[in-house]
């Protein structure tokens, strides 16, 4: 009886080892949460037991919503779903067996389940498989930042502005008036100085003429 139990246990162990050797699958996080408007990365890795062909032609594809859902990404040939236009980036280089799918500018409609699918060429032919459960992505609303408010100036501010404008205009007029008065004063002083100088010169000439005339009169009187 004991040896039958031992044989059964040995067979079970051999079958489990065989399953591990021949196992293939895709690893993804079960749940992720992102903030609307930000970005998020979905890491993935895969494993397989087959020997790759000389040209493995490894490809990574992504589905969303359900296991048989619509494809949203294909590495070769390049394809991105219109809903994710310019918002999907795959950080993965063959023949690596791990990578990251990055979703930019998260939207509320991005909240769903994502499945990674692997396709490659082996010595036994083309093999393909994908994650069974996928990654359930939850989107939370981002913080709302209110737009800057544009307010009209208050009556007090407007009155102050008008007052400053009026004062500036008045000061400008006063300044121009003072400049005009200053120029007129300078011209008047210059004219008065010229008249005074002319008068002094005239008086000097007159006095010299009188003096000479008096001298000639004195010189003529003895001769008579």
C-alpha angles and dihedrals in degrees: 000000000000094000091052090054090048091052092050092051091048091051091050091051092049091050092049091050090049090052091051092049094048095039123125131174150125126261120212133156111266095223137019132173128206137179120244111257094021130087135254137195125221109200120207140177134181139197136195139173101224128103112246121241121243088263104032094179091204115199134186121207132178131209129188140205097021143004092272094033129135119293113249100175140028123178095202118057091018113249134162125181114247091241089061097040109160090353104092125080123176113204100197135112123194134271087031115109097212138051147138134259110210122201116198129205095011117222131199090248089059089075104110142086123298125204126197116214125195127204125180143153118247134177086262093053136267114336128189135175139151143203113289101208100025125193119301107216119202120196119207122196116261124233112281112234110198117229116250111271120235109214128186117238115269120248090253092053091046091049091049091050091050091047092051090048092050092047091049091051092047092049089050091052091047091049092051090046092050090049090051092048092047092052092048091049092051092049091048092050091048092052092046091050090050092050091047092049091048090050092050092048091048092050092048092051091047093051092049090050092051091049094052092046091052091051093053091049092054092048093053097048100072091048092061 
